[in-house]
Amino acid sequence: MNTISIISFILATGSVAFFTYHIVSRMKRSDNAAEEYFTGGRALAWPVVAGSLLLTNLSTEQLVGLNGAVFGDKVLVGIAWEALAAFAMIAMALVFLPQFIANGFTTTPEFLEKRFDKTTRAMVSGLFLFGYITVLLPVVLYTGSLALIGIFDLNLPLWFIVTMIGIFGSAYAIFGGLKSVAVSDTINGIGLLIAGLAIPFLALVALGDGSFFTGLGELAKNNPEYLTVMTQTNMDNKVVSVPWPTLFTGMMFIQVFYWSTNQVIVQRAMAAKSLAEGQKGVLFASAMKLVGPIMLCLPGIIALHLSDLDIQKQDQVYGAIVRYVLPDWSLGLFAAVLMGSILSSFNSALNSASTLFSLQFYKGYINKYASGEEIVATGKKFGIALAITSIFITPLLDQMQSIFEYLQKVNGLYSVPIIGIFLLGITTKHIPALAAKNGMIIGIAFYAFFTFINIKNVPQFFADGDGDLHWLHGYFISFIASVFTMLIIGYLKPKTSEEIAISDERGPAPVDMTPWAYAKTSSLAIMSTTVLIYIGLTVLSG
């Protein structure tokens, strides 16, 4: 990286910190230290909610992992991760968010304590923390480091880059709280949107020998089958990572889990200053997910057409294509934008993990009479310990073939039972806490079987590339087993009328609960656009 790149990187990164500090210092502050630190004083407007949602999700594990998966598949089936996310976010805005905000929850598991009992909340909080420690935080650090090393050809060991990102990412989350995380996310999000869209644009210009439209024409003219969005196998007769039958089984439920119950995501929407602001933010982010494939999938497709790229492993695709199309003078700015996305996902996960530990375990069991200041101090200490643990775990991921598939597979281990409990908790009233606990155990056991043992030699309609049952179908079966278990127990031993009445008790909402007038209209427009995108690409791919 040359001197100009280094200077531009420092200036851009410093500017984000400067503007974040000044914006946060002018925002309304809560008198409650814990509420201020963990929910930003419930003062977030819809642009900040939308920006933080997008950038918390959009980071190098998406840029690196999904582009790599598309490149390996040689088809565009990976678009489903973005398209179905838009549907799941609509469910969050219309169904889940009103429940969470009306009760003044700070964490999503709080809903489970109110609906079931304290033990259920503790078990789910523990599962969330397990996922953040073993999957989310290490994957963000690993893919971020991999992208920086690949793009800038850094001759530095992986552990050194991981440590630097971990230290910088911890600073926002540990010392600034949710407000600093959300505001910096929004600022970085603008830069990432511009830079992220520039990469496929410049790649198409390179593919078209200087002409964007010629490059675009190449995609439709040469190997248009690369643009296939719904298929079982690719042109090499290899089963793709997201076969079309999985769209109607596990894929939809894993999206609902992530966007409607996952603390890292939902915490941003729960911090909105009103229900309408939260819904606007979530639905704007949902609409932007339809733009996501241009950044997260298209570079991988373009890379298939660029024969002079040197790619040894599919997770190296994004770094290779960025280095191929960007001029040297711009690398520093892109590094700053990329660093912002890495820090965003890392500090968001740290903040959410600290929130869960402090409010669930420290306040709930260790020190029930802790003051707001003590809770915040504990959260900061836990965040530091978690950051250090993640830094040590991260280098172990270097042995994985596809980091994106690893991320999704291991997520299922704890998300299967969680989504089942939340869905029945919201849609029914008679399911008891006993059912939730047993459903959780059954869901984990089933998913562990399908992930680590599995069913061999299944029909191709249900198979992955090795002939085993595809893990997304395994996810769906595990979900059904978990829900069925809960329904049976609920039928045999339902909650009493008194218990249901206690669960239905609700105090005054902390913010205005008037829904956004155009929420349903916007949702319909987003769903219609998604269907049209699929139809258009299907026609284009022949």
DAJOVEN-V684765 format. One record per residue. RES is the residue in one letter. PHI is phi in radians with two decimals (NA if undefined). OMEGA is omega as a letter, one per 40 degrees, with the letter a starting at -180 (999 if undefined). BURIAL is b if it has 24 or more other C-alpha atoms within 12 Angstrom, else e. Layout:
res={RES:RES}
phi={PHI:PHI}
omega={OMEGA:OMEGA}
burial={BURIAL:BURIAL}
//
This chain:
res={M:N:T:I:S:I:I:S:F:I:L:A:T:G:S:V:A:F:F:T:Y:H:I:V:S:R:M:K:R:S:D:N:A:A:E:E:Y:F:T:G:G:R:A:L:A:W:P:V:V:A:G:S:L:L:L:T:N:L:S:T:E:Q:L:V:G:L:N:G:A:V:F:G:D:K:V:L:V:G:I:A:W:E:A:L:A:A:F:A:M:I:A:M:A:L:V:F:L:P:Q:F:I:A:N:G:F:T:T:T:P:E:F:L:E:K:R:F:D:K:T:T:R:A:M:V:S:G:L:F:L:F:G:Y:I:T:V:L:L:P:V:V:L:Y:T:G:S:L:A:L:I:G:I:F:D:L:N:L:P:L:W:F:I:V:T:M:I:G:I:F:G:S:A:Y:A:I:F:G:G:L:K:S:V:A:V:S:D:T:I:N:G:I:G:L:L:I:A:G:L:A:I:P:F:L:A:L:V:A:L:G:D:G:S:F:F:T:G:L:G:E:L:A:K:N:N:P:E:Y:L:T:V:M:T:Q:T:N:M:D:N:K:V:V:S:V:P:W:P:T:L:F:T:G:M:M:F:I:Q:V:F:Y:W:S:T:N:Q:V:I:V:Q:R:A:M:A:A:K:S:L:A:E:G:Q:K:G:V:L:F:A:S:A:M:K:L:V:G:P:I:M:L:C:L:P:G:I:I:A:L:H:L:S:D:L:D:I:Q:K:Q:D:Q:V:Y:G:A:I:V:R:Y:V:L:P:D:W:S:L:G:L:F:A:A:V:L:M:G:S:I:L:S:S:F:N:S:A:L:N:S:A:S:T:L:F:S:L:Q:F:Y:K:G:Y:I:N:K:Y:A:S:G:E:E:I:V:A:T:G:K:K:F:G:I:A:L:A:I:T:S:I:F:I:T:P:L:L:D:Q:M:Q:S:I:F:E:Y:L:Q:K:V:N:G:L:Y:S:V:P:I:I:G:I:F:L:L:G:I:T:T:K:H:I:P:A:L:A:A:K:N:G:M:I:I:G:I:A:F:Y:A:F:F:T:F:I:N:I:K:N:V:P:Q:F:F:A:D:G:D:G:D:L:H:W:L:H:G:Y:F:I:S:F:I:A:S:V:F:T:M:L:I:I:G:Y:L:K:P:K:T:S:E:E:I:A:I:S:D:E:R:G:P:A:P:V:D:M:T:P:W:A:Y:A:K:T:S:S:L:A:I:M:S:T:T:V:L:I:Y:I:G:L:T:V:L:S:G}
phi={NA:-1.40:-1.08:-1.07:-1.11:-1.11:-1.11:-1.13:-1.12:-1.13:-1.12:-1.14:-1.15:-1.13:-1.12:-1.07:-1.09:-1.09:-1.20:-1.05:-1.05:-1.25:-1.19:-1.11:-1.13:-1.71:-1.42:-1.05:-1.92:-1.57:-1.27:-1.53:-1.06:-1.18:-1.12:-1.11:-1.32:-1.62:-2.16:1.10:1.18:0.86:-2.18:-1.48:-1.43:-1.07:-1.09:-1.26:-1.04:-1.09:-1.08:-1.22:-1.04:-1.14:-1.37:-1.06:-1.39:-1.50:-2.58:-1.20:-1.16:-1.48:-1.03:-1.36:-1.21:-1.29:-1.07:-1.14:-1.14:-1.11:-1.06:-1.20:-1.27:1.11:-2.58:-1.71:-1.12:-1.09:-1.02:-1.06:-1.08:-1.57:-1.12:-1.30:-1.09:-1.05:-1.14:-1.13:-1.19:-1.12:-1.06:-1.09:-1.16:-1.61:-1.93:-1.39:-1.03:-0.99:-1.15:-1.16:-1.23:-1.03:-1.58:1.19:-1.25:-1.75:-2.21:-1.14:-1.11:-1.01:-1.03:-1.24:-1.17:-1.18:-1.45:-2.07:-2.82:-1.13:-1.16:-1.06:-1.04:-1.12:-1.10:-1.20:-1.04:-1.10:-1.13:-1.03:-1.11:-1.00:-1.14:-1.17:-1.26:-1.59:-2.11:-1.06:-1.11:-1.08:-1.16:-1.08:-1.12:-1.16:-1.18:-1.11:-1.13:-1.07:-1.14:-1.14:-1.14:-1.21:-1.23:-1.86:0.90:-1.32:-1.68:-2.25:-1.16:-1.00:-1.09:-1.20:-1.11:-1.01:-1.11:-1.11:-1.11:-1.06:-1.19:-1.15:-1.13:-1.15:-1.03:-1.05:-1.20:-1.36:-1.73:-1.86:1.37:-1.12:-1.04:-1.08:-1.08:-1.18:-1.20:-1.12:-1.01:-1.13:-1.11:-1.12:-1.08:-1.09:-1.13:-1.20:-1.09:-1.14:-1.19:-1.11:-1.33:-1.17:-1.09:-1.13:-1.07:-1.18:-1.16:-1.20:-1.08:-1.13:-1.14:-1.63:0.94:1.79:-2.06:-1.06:-1.21:-1.14:-1.10:-1.10:-1.14:-1.06:-1.11:-1.44:-1.55:-1.77:0.90:-1.08:-1.12:-1.06:-1.55:-1.10:-1.90:-2.37:-2.74:-1.72:-2.33:-1.66:-1.15:-1.62:1.07:-1.71:-1.14:-1.39:-1.21:-2.24:-1.05:-1.03:-1.08:-1.22:-1.11:-1.81:-2.12:-1.22:-1.03:-1.15:-1.29:-1.18:-1.24:-1.10:-0.99:-1.12:-1.57:-2.05:-2.26:-1.19:-0.98:-1.00:-1.49:-1.19:-0.99:-1.16:-1.25:-1.19:-1.55:-1.16:-1.40:-2.84:-1.08:-1.06:-1.15:-1.13:-1.15:-1.07:-1.10:-1.13:-1.28:-1.12:-1.09:-1.07:-1.09:-1.21:-1.11:-1.31:-1.52:-0.90:-1.03:-1.09:-1.56:-1.68:-2.17:-1.04:-1.01:-1.14:-1.20:-1.09:-1.04:-1.15:-1.59:-1.70:-1.24:-1.61:-1.36:-1.71:-2.22:-1.68:-2.45:-1.08:-1.30:-1.63:-1.07:-1.11:-1.06:-1.17:-1.30:-1.13:-1.13:-1.25:-1.80:-1.52:-1.22:-1.00:-1.13:-1.64:-1.09:-1.12:-1.12:-1.15:-1.07:-1.13:-1.13:-1.12:-1.06:-1.06:-1.20:-1.14:-1.08:-1.05:-1.13:-1.19:-1.24:-1.15:-1.15:-1.08:-1.07:-1.19:-1.11:-1.11:-1.09:-1.07:-1.13:-1.17:-1.44:-1.52:-1.63:-1.21:-1.23:-1.37:-2.26:-1.41:-2.45:-1.14:-1.88:-1.12:-1.36:-1.02:-1.14:-1.18:-1.11:-1.11:-1.07:-1.14:-1.04:-1.14:-1.14:-1.12:-1.05:-1.11:-1.10:-1.17:-1.08:-1.11:-1.05:-1.10:-1.08:-1.33:-1.32:-0.92:-1.00:-1.18:-1.30:-1.15:-1.56:-1.37:-1.31:-2.28:-1.19:-1.19:-1.18:-1.03:-1.00:-1.24:-1.11:-1.22:-0.97:-1.07:-1.03:-1.89:-1.41:-0.96:-1.22:-1.13:-1.16:-1.09:-1.14:-1.13:-1.09:-1.25:-1.12:-1.49:-1.64:-2.28:-2.15:-1.63:-1.22:-1.50:-1.09:-1.00:-1.14:-1.07:-1.16:-1.20:-1.08:-1.12:-1.15:-1.10:-1.05:-1.13:-1.11:-1.07:-1.17:-1.05:-1.09:-1.21:-1.51:-1.81:-2.06:1.29:-1.85:-1.60:0.91:-1.46:-0.98:-1.00:-0.99:-1.90:-1.63:-1.68:-1.16:-1.74:1.50:-1.47:-1.06:-1.07:-1.08:-1.24:-1.19:-1.07:-1.05:-1.13:-1.08:-1.11:-1.09:-1.08:-1.09:-1.11:-1.15:-1.06:-1.03:-1.15:-1.17:-1.10:-1.12:-1.10:-1.28:-1.35:-2.45:-1.24:-1.15:-1.36:-1.06:-1.15:-1.13:-1.13:-1.08:-1.13:-1.12:-1.46:-1.10:-2.57:-1.45:-1.13:-1.18:-1.29:-2.41:-1.10:-1.76:-1.20:-1.24:-1.22:-1.08:-1.82:-1.08:-1.24:-1.10:-1.10:-1.08:-1.11:-1.12:-1.15:-1.14:-1.13:-1.11:-1.06:-1.09:-1.13:-1.08:-1.11:-1.11:-1.07:-1.21:-1.12:-1.14:-1.14:-1.40:1.40}
omega={a:a:i:i:a:a:a:i:a:a:a:i:i:i:i:i:a:a:i:a:a:i:a:a:a:a:i:i:i:i:i:a:a:i:i:a:a:i:i:i:a:a:a:i:a:i:i:i:a:a:a:i:a:a:i:i:a:i:a:i:i:a:a:a:a:i:i:i:i:i:i:i:a:i:a:a:i:i:a:i:i:a:a:i:i:i:a:i:i:i:i:a:a:a:a:a:i:i:a:a:a:a:i:a:i:i:i:i:i:i:a:i:i:a:a:i:a:a:i:i:a:a:i:i:i:i:i:a:i:a:a:a:a:a:a:a:i:a:i:i:a:a:i:i:a:a:a:i:a:a:a:i:a:i:a:a:a:a:a:i:i:a:a:i:i:a:a:a:a:a:a:a:a:a:a:a:a:a:a:i:a:a:i:i:a:i:i:a:i:i:a:i:i:a:a:i:i:a:i:i:a:i:i:i:i:i:a:i:i:a:i:a:i:i:i:i:i:a:a:a:a:a:i:i:i:a:i:a:i:a:i:a:i:a:i:a:i:i:a:a:i:i:a:i:a:i:a:i:a:a:a:a:i:i:i:i:a:a:a:a:a:a:a:a:a:a:i:a:i:i:i:a:i:i:a:i:i:i:i:a:a:a:i:i:i:i:a:i:i:i:a:a:i:i:a:a:a:i:i:i:i:a:i:a:a:a:a:i:i:a:a:a:a:i:i:a:a:i:a:a:i:i:a:a:a:i:a:a:a:a:i:i:i:i:i:i:i:i:i:a:i:a:a:a:a:a:i:i:i:a:a:i:i:i:a:a:a:a:a:a:a:a:a:a:a:a:a:a:a:i:i:a:i:i:i:i:i:i:i:i:i:i:i:i:a:i:a:i:a:i:a:a:a:a:i:a:a:a:a:i:i:a:a:i:i:a:a:a:a:i:a:a:i:a:i:a:a:a:i:a:a:a:i:i:a:a:i:i:a:a:a:i:i:i:a:a:i:i:i:a:i:a:i:a:i:a:i:i:a:a:a:i:i:i:a:i:i:i:a:a:a:a:i:a:a:a:i:i:a:a:i:i:i:i:a:i:i:i:a:i:i:a:a:i:a:a:i:i:i:i:a:a:a:i:i:i:i:i:i:i:i:i:a:a:a:i:i:i:a:a:i:a:i:a:i:a:a:a:a:i:i:i:i:i:a:a:i:i:i:i:i:i:i:i:a:a:i:i:a:a:i:999}
burial={b:e:e:e:e:e:e:b:b:b:e:b:b:e:e:b:b:e:e:b:b:e:e:b:e:e:e:e:e:e:e:e:e:b:b:b:b:b:b:b:b:b:b:b:b:b:b:b:b:b:b:b:b:b:b:b:b:b:b:b:b:b:b:b:b:b:b:b:b:b:b:b:b:b:b:b:b:b:b:b:b:b:b:b:b:b:b:b:b:b:b:b:b:b:b:b:b:b:b:b:b:b:b:b:b:b:b:b:b:b:b:b:b:b:b:b:b:b:b:b:b:b:b:b:b:b:b:b:b:b:b:b:b:b:b:b:b:b:b:b:b:b:b:b:b:b:b:b:b:b:b:b:e:e:e:e:e:b:b:e:b:b:b:b:b:b:b:b:b:b:b:b:b:b:b:b:b:b:b:b:b:b:b:b:b:b:b:b:b:b:b:b:b:e:b:b:b:b:b:b:b:b:b:b:b:b:b:e:e:e:e:e:e:e:b:b:e:b:b:b:e:e:e:b:b:b:b:b:b:b:b:b:b:b:e:e:e:e:b:b:b:b:b:b:b:b:b:e:b:b:b:b:b:b:b:b:b:b:b:b:b:b:b:b:b:b:b:b:b:b:b:b:b:b:b:b:b:b:b:b:b:b:b:b:b:b:b:b:b:b:b:b:b:b:b:b:b:b:b:b:b:b:b:b:b:b:e:e:b:e:b:e:b:b:b:b:b:b:b:b:b:b:b:b:b:b:e:e:e:b:b:b:b:b:b:b:b:b:b:b:b:b:b:b:b:b:b:b:b:b:b:b:b:b:b:b:b:b:b:b:b:b:b:e:e:e:e:e:e:e:e:b:e:e:b:b:b:b:b:b:b:b:b:b:e:b:b:b:b:b:b:b:b:b:b:e:b:b:e:e:e:b:b:b:b:b:b:b:b:b:b:b:b:b:b:b:b:b:b:b:b:b:b:b:b:b:e:b:b:b:b:b:b:b:b:b:b:b:b:b:b:b:b:b:b:b:b:b:e:b:b:e:e:b:b:e:e:e:e:b:e:b:b:b:b:e:e:b:b:b:b:b:b:b:b:b:b:b:b:b:b:b:b:b:b:b:b:e:e:b:e:e:e:b:b:e:e:e:e:e:e:e:b:e:e:e:e:e:e:b:b:e:b:e:b:b:e:e:b:e:e:b:b:e:e:b:b:e:b:b:e:e:b:b:e:e:b:e:e:e:b:e}
//
